Amino acid sequence: MLELNDLDIFYGDAQALWKVSLLVEEGEIVTLLGSNGSGKTTTLRAISGFLRPRNGSIYFKKERIDCIPPYEIVRRGAAQIPEGRRLFPTMTVFETLTIGAYIPRAWKMKAEAIQRVFSLFPILEERTNQLAGTLSGGEQQMLAIGRALMSHPKFLMLDEPSLGLAPIIVENIFNIIRDINQHGVSILLIEQNANMALQLAHRGYVLQTGRIGFTGPASELLENDQMKKAYLGL
Amino acid sequence: MNLKLFLDQILNGIVLGSMYALFASGLTLIWGTMKMLNFAHGEFYMLGGYALYFALTLLDVPPLVAVLFAIGVTFLVGLIIERLVIHPLLDKPGWEVSPLVATVGISIFLQNFALKAWGERYKNVPYFIDGILDIFGFRIAYQRLLILAVAAMAIGALWWFLKKTRFGMALRATAQDREAGMLIGINTHGIYMMTFGISSALAALAATMLAPIFLINPWMGLSSLLKAFIVAVLGGLGSVEGAILAGIVLGLAESFAVIIFSSEWKDVFSFVILILVLAIRPAGFFGKKEW
């Protein structure tokens, strides 16, 4: 589904990623872990076309995407839920979901897609005409996921969906991510909460100051001694 | 002040204000979406006026066709200028003011182009409809009624476009969070081009309605631009609703200023309002509120 090969990313002269390689197979949930500033969001911004790699390549569905603009990447089926959710503050829940279906092939099916989002997140249906900016944190995260689903993605990237949310809501959201995955959407989940992410994911990668430090099946990473010390707080 | 004069001034104020509203909403639309001021906005108004004049005199078409022609031509010029001049200057780190400076250049260019190509003599177009409606001694020229009707329709159409259509919603999304807009598949450069075109078309529409009352000349955009800035700032830069409300308020205020003081004091009065509003409510009527 998604393949990063030896990616080098620079901000001006400062190198942020060194030879990052990462693979998401069809149907997988892969998590990308790491502490603050380790390059998680940078990796995501490179995949979605906001940053251009100096070296290396990115393939999505066997086509090279590291040279095409962000909106075109979405049209090919890779959606992203950005860090901090980035909702449109004065659009209602209904408007937000509607414009989520902006790409031509999704626009025709938007009514059904909205119903599907409402069945995933019943609370959003109750908030149909409320402004996005006035929702609670958990509802905003749900709306951000719903907006991304409106484009019928085959691949979904989530940047720290648990940030700033109560544990019970995080659990709810992680269950829904699993549910989305079981409906055939491959997922790349970026998290600081390594424990929860590894329980959900099939495989994991750990970024350490711009380089991939560990990688392996989630169950192995959960048992890895170094991982336990550094990221799992055990 | 008797009742008749009072009603007359209310009507005049609303007619004038509705044009301020149309003209300024184009300016505020560009600010809201592209986060830049367009100093050439008045020149698109001027182009609309000339396009109308030439359609009426050279092509000799009926007024309705001439108005549509003027709007269409100005829309296209807006699109092309955005693509050729503004677009290459956007998104360059450290070049943030360059699009704004470029619009000053576009303004000077278009003014001098008009002067060179069409001369400094003022052009005059006839009223679209002659005659005066008389209800119980309360007299209104049909041209003014027409302006009101057109303004109401245009504002309604703009509202519908922004709230209900795919492109209009994409424009609002881009205005509120450009990067998030890209992440749902919006080509935001395309939206910028379209915003510029629509803004120019709104200016042209205002010009076609006012051309029979005022006169067409290469500098007609300047004073209008100043008014549009007042209106846009009063309403809260970036807020279309604010621009519409502020346009009407300013129109009414000016028309009463004319009879209470005299017409020379009209602009003084509008700037006093601006200064007062900025002192009391710096963000304008609808400040910070995005649409």
HADDOCK unambig.tbl for C-alpha pairs under 7 A between the chains (distance, minus, plus):
assign (segid A and resid 70 and name CA) (segid B and resid 182 and name CA) 6.00 0.50 0.50
assign (segid A and resid 70 and name CA) (segid B and resid 183 and name CA) 6.54 0.50 0.50
assign (segid A and resid 71 and name CA) (segid B and resid 182 and name CA) 5.07 0.50 0.50
assign (segid A and resid 71 and name CA) (segid B and resid 183 and name CA) 6.20 0.50 0.50
assign (segid A and resid 71 and name CA) (segid B and resid 184 and name CA) 6.84 0.50 0.50
assign (segid A and resid 71 and name CA) (segid B and resid 185 and name CA) 3.91 0.50 0.50
assign (segid A and resid 71 and name CA) (segid B and resid 186 and name CA) 5.51 0.50 0.50
assign (segid A and resid 71 and name CA) (segid B and resid 187 and name CA) 5.75 0.50 0.50
assign (segid A and resid 72 and name CA) (segid B and resid 185 and name CA) 6.51 0.50 0.50
assign (segid A and resid 74 and name CA) (segid B and resid 183 and name CA) 6.56 0.50 0.50
assign (segid A and resid 74 and name CA) (segid B and resid 184 and name CA) 6.42 0.50 0.50
assign (segid A and resid 74 and name CA) (segid B and resid 185 and name CA) 5.23 0.50 0.50
assign (segid A and resid 75 and name CA) (segid B and resid 185 and name CA) 6.06 0.50 0.50
assign (segid A and resid 79 and name CA) (segid B and resid 183 and name CA) 6.87 0.50 0.50
assign (segid A and resid 80 and name CA) (segid B and resid 183 and name CA) 6.42 0.50 0.50
assign (segid A and resid 86 and name CA) (segid B and resid 180 and name CA) 5.95 0.50 0.50
assign (segid A and resid 88 and name CA) (segid B and resid 173 and name CA) 6.18 0.50 0.50
assign (segid A and resid 88 and name CA) (segid B and resid 176 and name CA) 5.62 0.50 0.50
assign (segid A and resid 88 and name CA) (segid B and resid 177 and name CA) 6.32 0.50 0.50
assign (segid A and resid 90 and name CA) (segid B and resid 290 and name CA) 6.27 0.50 0.50
assign (segid A and resid 90 and name CA) (segid B and resid 291 and name CA) 6.30 0.50 0.50
assign (segid A and resid 99 and name CA) (segid B and resid 169 and name CA) 6.43 0.50 0.50
assign (segid A and resid 99 and name CA) (segid B and resid 170 and name CA) 6.61 0.50 0.50
assign (segid A and resid 100 and name CA) (segid B and resid 184 and name CA) 5.73 0.50 0.50
assign (segid A and resid 102 and name CA) (segid B and resid 166 and name CA) 6.86 0.50 0.50
assign (segid A and resid 102 and name CA) (segid B and resid 184 and name CA) 6.72 0.50 0.50
assign (segid A and resid 102 and name CA) (segid B and resid 185 and name CA) 6.54 0.50 0.50
assign (segid A and resid 103 and name CA) (segid B and resid 185 and name CA) 5.78 0.50 0.50
assign (segid A and resid 148 and name CA) (segid B and resid 184 and name CA) 6.85 0.50 0.50
